[in-house]
Amino acid sequence: MAPKAKKSYPLRIHEDILTAMKRWSDDELRSLNGQIEYVLRDALRRAGRLREHPPEIIETEEQKK
């Protein structure tokens, strides 16, 4: 199954929040975009608003025997 395509979205954000996110992303060795996505995904997961799909189980020929 191919991963879903990412969509571009212009984001207007207060400078102090952007600066804090940049510092946090540097600490976590992530890009700023990756950090924002991580924080949003975590918030959605905690709020029960993110529908996650269980990992796909792939059987090898050895397991099928």
Residue, then its C-alpha position, 0 to 999 in steps of 0.5 A: m500500500a503506497p503512503k498517502a500524498k502530502k498536501s501543501y497548506p499555507l500556515r499563518i502563525h505567530e512569530d513566537i510560536l514559530t520560533a519555539m517550534k523551530r527551537w524544538s525541531d532543532d532539539e529533536l533533529r527534525s525539520l520544522n515542517g516535520q516537527i509541526e506535523y509530529v505535534l499535530r498528529d500527536a494532538l489528534r491522536r490524544a483527542g481521538r480524532l485521528r483514524e489510524h490504520p493497523p500495520e499491514i501484516i505480510e506473510t512470507e512463503e515460509q510463514k504460509k507453510 
